[in-house]
Amino acid sequence: METTRTIVLPSGEHIPRLGQGTWHMAENRLNRTKEVNALRLGIDLGMSLIDTAEMYADGGAERVVGEAIKGRRDETFLVSKVLPQNATRHGTIAACNRSLARLGVDEIDLYLLHWRGSIPLQETVDAFEALVGAGKIRYWGVSNFDVGDMQELVDLPNGANVATDQVLYNVARRGIEFDLMPLCQRSGLPVMAYSPIEQGRVLHHVTLKTIATRLGATPAQVALAWVLRQDGVCAIPQSGKPEHVRENRGALDVRLTPQDLTELDEAFPPPDRKQPLASH
């Protein structure tokens, strides 16, 4: 795979810059076949990083992923998450075992704490390290952690083994550019952007439409290309429809010009001060 289409984990391993999310999958059983086929198509197109979580459809999304990757485990990079209320030392290990069973795999590539809860971070880190040692996960990371959380984490024993921070990031939600993204970039820590097209809410914006027309692309491709152009950032758009998967893949071929970027900055100004971390 071309390095321009990958980002690098702290371990030195390359993972796809563009993956697939599964939030809202498995919420309607009538869509299951289409969702499985969409994920399989994404793997075919090189979007082999698949992100899921025990929370999504109460484990249903993990089962859809498990069906989609059956016989193709070695082609995929699997990401899943533990809920904060389950993130005690024993609870994390039990949750991981449940996720492994639903996914039908022996090992998760990257296992994340879904967001910060009340359980001491050290307990969760200890559990993650135990799971790595047991061969149940390869790497661990966090999701929805802001600067203060990250600084607290890396100061803990083994906390510096964190492999990513997955956060909401798109052209309309740029708050992390002020402090969190620079911190991650200095640390060599990838940012995994969820909701990279703001769940479709930005696609009717006139600036995105204008640029898309100029480039012969779609507004969604422009919004995705904007996220993907950043160093050390990968995106995990969710799509349960094969036609949208193809559209997402096309974003890798969109090259935004300096003029495009200037117009997007004018329409969606970068932050000039600290902002609360966006999460929905």
Buried (B, 14 or more C-beta within 10 A) or exposed (E): EEEEBBBEBBEEBBBBBBBBBBBBBBBEEEBBEBBBBBBBBBBEBBBBBBBBBBBBBEBBBBBBBBBBBEEEBEEBBBBBBBBBEBBBBEBBBBBBEBBBEBBBBEBBBBBBBBBBBEBEBBBBBBBBBBBBEEEBBBBBBBBBBBBEBBEEBBEBEBBEBBBBBBBBBBBBBBBBBBBBBEBBBEBEBBBBBBBBBBBEEBBEBEBBBBBBEEBEBBBBBBBBBBBBEBEBBBBBBBBBBBEBBBBBBBBBEBEBEEEBEEBBEEBBEEEEEEBEBBEE
